[in-house]
């Protein structure tokens, strides 16, 4: 059975910056699709419960320590108690390159398995600043 991994939604993002701090909120509204009458039907809603796991907004805060940047992002659906937290840190490596460390715990790390709780830790290289 083939599933679509998409999520049609309308969102706005409000960002506030002051000195070394940045705060943001990104509320969204999911655009509904017609219900499927058959799981093999190509049209219709493949992810009818996605808001139960992804919530209706993302909230975040970040701080620039100079060489280091730290950010925390949160999502929560208060009616289902499902959500996610992500913590990101950049650190100097060489020249303008920065190391990137990320931690994620919760639902919706990817659309392919939005309804499975995951814990993920990642390392990488950042080519630009987070904010």
Secondary structure, 3 states (H helix, E strand, C coil): CCCCCCCCEEECCEEEEECCEEEEEEEEEECCCCCCCCCCCCCCCCCCCHHHHHCCEEEEEEEECCCCEEEEEEEEECCCCEEEEEEEEEEEEECCEEEEEEEEEECCCCHHHCCCCEEEEEEEEECCCCC
